[in-house]
Amino acid sequence: MSVFIRLAICLFLALAAAPALAEPPGAGGTMPALTLPVPQDAAAQEMLGVAGKSAFTLAELPGDLVFLEVIGVYCPQCVKQSPGFKTLFNRLNKGKSKGRVTMLALAAGGTDAEVRQLLKTGQYLFPVVSDPEYAAHKLLGEPLTPYTIICRPDGRIEYAHLGVIDDIDGLYQQIKALLE
């Protein structure tokens, strides 16, 4: 048997034995146990209620819902989506919904320096946490970006969406219904 055939057989057997990649969590599912680093920005720490800590879980966040946006710091679709999410953030932070939805972004693969640079652009009004080693991203099933998840602090996923959300008003209405 030639070396190439042996290599092909070994590669095939190795791939067949590898565990299948997990799917990103979807509505009706449960969030994996994520431990996220506290953002360096003091205002973001205050917004999340995590000042003085080095890491936090979603269960520790204030409010009735957690809005988690998985982004790439160089993702053009994330840039396209950010104006709509700025509008959503502003709408959720007044009236009856104020303080009930914690919004944050997870920068998959993003270092602290890249997150600082991203925040300087003004694209995000809500906290962005770094994930330089893709640890949280891997636990989430390595979704493409942008990937939006709305869950309860206990991890029950109420909404999940891959890609740009064009209907921000519709999403706002869904969030309001979840808060009732």
C-alpha positions in Angstrom: 0.0 0.0 0.0 1.4 3.4 -0.9 2.3 6.0 1.6 -0.4 8.3 0.2 -3.1 5.7 0.5 -2.1 5.0 4.1 -2.1 8.8 4.9 -5.6 9.1 3.3 -6.9 6.2 5.4 -5.4 7.6 8.6 -6.8 11.1 7.9 -10.2 9.6 7.1 -10.2 7.6 10.4 -9.0 10.6 12.4 -11.8 12.8 11.0 -14.4 10.1 11.5 -13.4 9.7 15.1 -13.4 13.5 15.8 -16.5 14.8 17.7 -18.9 16.7 15.7 -18.9 20.4 16.1 -21.7 21.7 18.3 -24.3 23.9 16.8 -24.7 27.4 18.2 -27.4 27.6 20.8 -30.9 28.4 19.5 -34.2 29.5 20.9 -35.7 27.0 23.3 -32.2 25.8 24.2 -29.9 26.6 27.1 -26.8 28.7 27.2 -23.6 27.0 28.0 -21.9 28.1 31.2 -19.9 31.1 30.1 -17.3 32.9 32.2 -16.5 36.1 30.6 -13.7 38.6 31.4 -14.7 41.9 32.9 -14.3 44.7 30.3 -11.5 47.1 31.0 -13.7 50.2 30.6 -15.0 51.4 34.0 -18.3 52.6 32.5 -18.9 49.1 31.0 -18.1 47.5 34.3 -20.7 49.7 36.0 -23.3 49.0 33.3 -22.8 45.3 33.8 -22.6 45.5 37.6 -19.2 43.7 37.6 -16.8 46.4 38.9 -14.1 44.9 41.1 -14.3 41.5 39.6 -12.0 39.8 37.0 -14.7 37.6 35.4 -18.5 37.2 35.5 -21.2 34.8 34.3 -24.5 35.8 32.6 -26.4 34.8 35.7 -24.6 37.6 37.6 -25.9 40.3 35.2 -28.7 42.6 36.2 -32.1 42.6 34.6 -34.6 40.1 33.2 -32.9 39.5 29.9 -29.4 39.2 28.6 -28.8 40.4 25.0 -25.5 38.9 23.8 -24.2 39.8 20.4 -21.3 37.7 19.2 -19.2 39.9 16.9 -15.9 39.9 15.1 -13.8 43.1 15.5 -13.2 43.2 11.8 -16.6 41.8 10.7 -18.2 44.0 8.0 -21.7 42.6 8.8 -21.3 43.5 12.5 -20.4 47.1 11.4 -23.6 47.1 9.2 -25.7 45.9 12.2 -24.3 48.3 14.8 -26.4 51.4 14.1 -29.6 49.4 14.6 -28.3 48.0 17.8 -27.4 51.5 19.0 -31.0 52.5 18.4 -32.2 49.4 20.2 -29.9 50.1 23.2 -31.3 53.6 23.5 -34.9 52.4 23.2 -34.4 49.7 25.9 -32.8 52.1 28.3 -35.8 54.3 28.9 -39.4 53.8 30.1 -40.6 50.5 31.5 -37.7 48.5 29.9 -34.9 50.6 31.5 -32.7 48.3 33.6 -34.4 45.1 32.5 -32.2 44.1 29.5 -28.5 43.9 29.8 -26.8 44.3 26.4 -23.3 43.2 25.7 -21.1 42.0 22.9 -18.6 39.2 22.8 -15.7 39.9 20.5 -14.8 36.5 19.3 -11.0 36.4 18.9 -10.8 40.0 19.9 -8.0 41.1 22.2 -8.3 43.8 24.8 -6.4 46.2 22.5 -8.7 45.4 19.6 -11.8 45.9 21.7 -10.5 49.3 23.0 -9.9 50.3 19.3 -13.4 49.1 18.3 -15.0 51.1 21.2 -13.2 54.3 20.0 -15.2 54.0 16.7 -18.4 54.6 18.7 -20.1 51.6 17.0 -21.1 50.1 20.4 -22.9 51.9 23.2 -23.0 48.7 25.3 -20.1 46.8 26.8 -17.9 44.6 24.6 -15.9 41.9 26.2 -12.8 40.3 24.7 -12.4 36.6 23.9 -8.9 36.4 22.5 -8.5 32.7 22.7 -12.1 32.0 21.4 -12.9 30.2 24.6 -16.5 31.5 25.0 -16.9 31.4 21.2 -16.1 27.7 21.2 -18.5 27.0 24.0 -21.2 28.8 21.9 -20.6 26.3 19.0 -18.4 28.8 17.1 -21.2 30.7 15.4 -20.5 33.0 12.5 -20.8 36.7 13.2 -23.0 38.5 13.9 -24.9 36.1 16.1 -27.5 37.4 18.4 -28.8 35.6 21.5 -31.4 36.8 24.0 -31.6 34.7 27.1 -32.8 34.7 30.7 -30.2 35.1 33.4 -30.8 31.4 34.2 -29.6 30.5 30.6 -33.0 29.8 28.9 -32.6 31.1 25.3 -35.6 33.1 24.1 -34.2 34.2 20.7 -31.3 33.5 18.5 -30.4 34.9 15.1 -27.5 34.5 12.7 -26.7 37.5 10.5 -27.8 41.1 10.3 -31.2 41.9 11.9 -32.8 44.3 9.5 -36.1 44.8 11.5 -34.9 46.4 14.7 -38.4 47.6 15.5 -39.7 44.0 15.2 -36.9 42.8 17.5 -37.7 45.6 20.0 -41.4 44.4 20.0 -40.2 40.8 20.6 -38.1 42.0 23.5 -41.0 44.0 25.0 -43.2 40.9 24.7 -40.6 38.8 26.6 -40.5 41.4 29.4 -44.3 41.2 29.9 
